[in-house]
Amino acid sequence: MDLERKLYNLGLPLSSREFLTYTILATALLFGSLYFFLPSYAPSALFLPIIAYILVDYLHERKISKIEAELPRFIHLLSTYPNLTLKDVIRLGSSGFGELSSEFRGMKRLVESGSPASRVLLSFARRTGSPLIGRVVEGLVTAFRSGGTEKLLKNLSEELYFLSELENERRGAISLQRYSIILSASLLVPFILGLVVAVVRRLGASSSPVLPLIPTYIGMLAFISGLFLAWTEGKPKNAAVYILVTLAIGLLTYSVVTWLY
């Protein structure tokens, strides 16, 4: 599963079931503690599983970004060495390239234990889920099998510098868009709606038929925002997570504001 792959890449070899079990236990412990000491905040513990998933996703994306950032420099180094083999590629990458080197050290141990270098590299590319890493690894394996390594490495090095710059710009734009939409849909809009409801109630118009529909509006906003974010990122599986996070925080914000005012 996608969650298991991300956990494994982060050095946490847990199954989805184990991760869910530990998260539920932590949620129950946090809920019980808050219930006895801060009862009004106890429901906030229910957001812990969502927060845990988002944290795993964020840490995984950051690690993949660091690996991708080292690829141009690594491929450039390879292009300066003649007559390399795939084992040499793994050996050269096992130091001096940050997160990429930590992955290569793991691959080096597998190769030394008898696993084919090409299979280890391709498995690494599939496990990261990164199109850029997949393209580089498949290009390397194909080139070493066909014998046209020197020319391909030179072309790949030049292409990677350009692609990495585009990818960094894309990631930055998506991150800015993601957090802007989530903050607006889960905090800003519910906060303003909560203030409006509080003012309306103080004016004695609490019987307005519009007021009970506001939580429904917050839910619709969360649904649309989650679908839009997942579509722009090209990750439809994330839609449910974005919707749940935005909806949960939005309703909590709205409830707190209406209660305080």
C-alpha positions in Angstrom: 0.0 0.0 0.0 1.0 3.6 -0.5 1.2 4.2 3.3 3.4 1.2 3.9 5.8 2.4 1.1 6.1 5.8 2.7 6.7 4.3 6.1 9.4 2.0 4.7 11.1 4.9 2.9 11.2 6.8 6.2 12.8 3.9 8.0 9.6 2.7 9.7 8.9 -0.8 8.5 5.3 -0.9 9.7 2.3 -2.3 8.0 -0.8 -0.1 7.5 -2.5 -2.1 10.2 0.3 -1.7 12.7 0.4 2.1 12.0 -3.3 2.4 12.4 -3.3 0.3 15.7 -0.5 2.4 17.2 -2.3 5.6 16.2 -5.6 4.5 17.6 -3.9 3.6 20.9 -2.2 7.0 21.1 -5.5 8.7 20.3 -7.3 6.8 23.0 -4.5 7.7 25.5 -4.6 11.4 24.5 -8.4 11.5 24.6 -8.5 10.0 28.1 -5.8 12.4 29.5 -7.6 15.4 28.1 -11.0 14.2 29.3 -9.8 14.1 32.9 -7.7 17.3 32.9 -9.2 19.5 30.0 -12.6 18.0 29.1 -13.5 20.7 26.6 -10.4 19.9 24.5 -10.9 16.1 24.6 -12.5 15.9 21.1 -9.4 17.4 19.5 -7.6 14.1 20.2 -9.7 12.5 17.5 -7.7 14.5 14.9 -4.5 12.7 15.8 -4.8 9.9 13.2 -5.3 12.5 10.5 -2.4 14.6 11.7 -0.2 11.4 11.9 -0.9 10.6 8.3 -0.2 14.2 7.1 3.1 14.1 9.0 4.1 10.9 7.4 3.2 12.2 4.0 5.1 15.5 4.6 8.2 13.8 5.8 8.2 11.4 2.9 7.7 14.2 0.3 10.6 16.1 2.0 12.9 13.1 1.8 12.1 12.4 -1.9 12.7 16.1 -2.6 16.2 15.9 -1.0 17.0 12.8 -3.0 15.9 14.4 -6.3 18.0 17.5 -5.5 21.1 15.4 -5.3 20.6 13.6 -8.6 22.1 16.2 -11.0 25.3 16.4 -9.0 25.5 12.6 -8.7 24.9 12.0 -12.5 27.5 14.7 -13.3 30.0 12.8 -11.1 29.2 9.5 -12.9 29.8 11.2 -16.3 33.4 11.9 -15.3 34.2 8.2 -14.8 34.8 5.9 -17.7 34.0 2.2 -17.9 31.6 2.1 -14.9 29.4 -0.8 -13.9 26.1 -0.6 -12.0 27.9 -1.9 -8.9 30.3 1.1 -9.3 27.3 3.4 -9.6 26.0 2.2 -6.3 29.4 2.3 -4.6 30.1 5.9 -5.8 26.6 7.0 -4.6 27.0 5.6 -1.1 28.7 8.7 0.3 28.7 12.4 -0.2 25.1 12.8 -1.4 22.9 13.2 1.7 19.6 11.3 1.6 20.6 9.8 -1.7 23.7 8.2 -0.2 21.7 6.7 2.7 19.5 4.9 0.1 22.6 3.8 -1.9 24.2 2.4 1.3 21.2 0.2 1.7 21.4 -0.9 -1.9 25.1 -1.6 -1.5 24.4 -4.1 1.3 21.8 -5.8 -0.9 24.2 -6.1 -3.8 27.0 -7.4 -1.6 24.6 -10.1 -0.4 24.1 -11.3 -3.9 21.1 -9.3 -5.3 21.5 -8.1 -9.0 22.4 -4.4 -9.1 19.9 -3.6 -11.8 17.0 -5.2 -9.8 18.1 -3.3 -6.6 18.1 0.0 -8.5 14.8 -0.5 -10.2 13.2 -1.6 -6.9 14.5 1.6 -5.3 12.9 3.7 -8.1 9.5 2.0 -7.7 9.6 2.3 -4.0 10.1 6.1 -4.0 7.2 6.7 -6.4 9.1 9.6 -7.9 8.7 9.9 -11.7 12.1 11.8 -11.9 14.0 9.1 -9.9 12.3 6.4 -12.0 13.3 8.1 -15.2 16.9 8.4 -14.1 17.2 4.8 -12.9 15.6 3.3 -15.9 17.9 5.4 -18.1 20.9 4.2 -16.2 19.9 0.5 -16.3 19.1 0.7 -20.0 22.4 2.5 -20.8 24.5 0.0 -18.9 22.8 -2.9 -20.6 23.2 -1.4 -24.1 26.7 0.0 -23.5 26.1 3.6 -24.4 26.8 5.0 -20.9 29.1 7.9 -21.5 26.9 9.8 -24.0 23.8 9.1 -22.0 25.3 10.2 -18.7 26.4 13.5 -20.2 23.0 14.1 -21.7 21.2 13.0 -18.6 23.3 15.3 -16.4 22.4 18.3 -18.5 18.8 17.4 -18.6 18.5 16.8 -14.9 19.7 20.3 -14.0 16.9 21.7 -16.1 14.3 19.2 -14.8 15.2 19.6 -11.2 14.8 23.4 -11.4 11.3 22.9 -13.0 10.4 20.4 -10.3 11.5 22.6 -7.5 9.4 25.5 -8.9 6.4 23.1 -9.3 6.7 21.8 -5.8 7.0 25.3 -4.4 3.9 26.5 -6.2 1.9 23.4 -5.2 2.9 23.8 -1.5 1.9 27.5 -1.4 -1.4 26.7 -3.1 -2.0 23.7 -0.7 -1.4 25.6 2.5 -3.3 28.7 1.3 -6.4 26.7 0.4 -6.3 24.6 3.6 -5.8 27.6 5.9 -8.6 29.5 4.1 -11.1 26.6 4.1 -10.3 25.3 7.6 -9.5 28.5 9.6 -10.2 31.8 7.9 -13.7 31.1 6.4 -15.0 29.2 9.5 -13.7 31.9 11.8 -15.5 34.6 9.9 -18.7 32.6 9.7 -18.4 31.9 13.4 -18.1 35.7 14.1 -21.1 36.4 11.9 -23.2 33.8 13.7 -22.2 35.3 17.1 -23.2 38.8 16.0 -26.5 37.5 14.6 -27.3 35.8 17.8 -26.5 38.9 19.8 -28.9 40.9 17.6 -31.6 38.4 18.5 -31.9 36.8 15.1 -30.9 33.3 16.2 -34.0 31.8 14.7 -32.8 32.6 11.2 -33.1 29.5 8.9 -29.7 30.2 7.4 -27.7 29.6 10.6 -28.2 25.8 10.7 -26.9 25.5 7.1 -23.5 27.0 7.9 -21.9 23.7 8.9 -23.2 22.2 5.7 -21.5 25.1 3.8 -18.2 24.4 5.6 -18.5 20.7 4.6 -19.1 21.7 1.0 -16.1 24.0 1.0 -13.9 21.3 2.5 -15.1 18.8 -0.1 -14.4 21.1 -3.0 -11.1 22.2 -1.6 -9.9 18.6 -1.1 -10.9 17.5 -4.6 -9.2 20.6 -6.1 -6.0 20.1 -4.2 -5.8 16.3 -5.1 -6.5 17.1 -8.7 -3.8 19.8 -9.0 -1.3 17.5 -7.4 -2.2 14.6 -9.6 -2.8 12.5 -6.5 -6.5 11.5 -6.3 -5.9 9.2 -3.3 -5.1 12.3 -1.2 -8.6 13.8 -1.8 -10.1 12.0 1.2 -7.3 13.1 3.5 -7.5 16.7 2.5 -11.3 16.7 2.8 -11.2 15.1 6.3 -8.5 17.5 7.6 -10.2 20.6 6.2 -13.6 19.5 7.4 -12.4 18.6 10.9 -10.4 21.7 11.5 -13.1 23.9 9.9 -15.9 22.6 12.1 -13.7 22.8 15.2 -12.8 26.4 14.4 -16.4 27.3 13.8 -17.6 25.6 17.0 -14.9 27.3 19.1 -15.6 30.7 17.8 -19.4 30.4 18.2 -18.9 29.1 21.7 -16.4 31.9 22.8 -18.5 34.7 21.4 
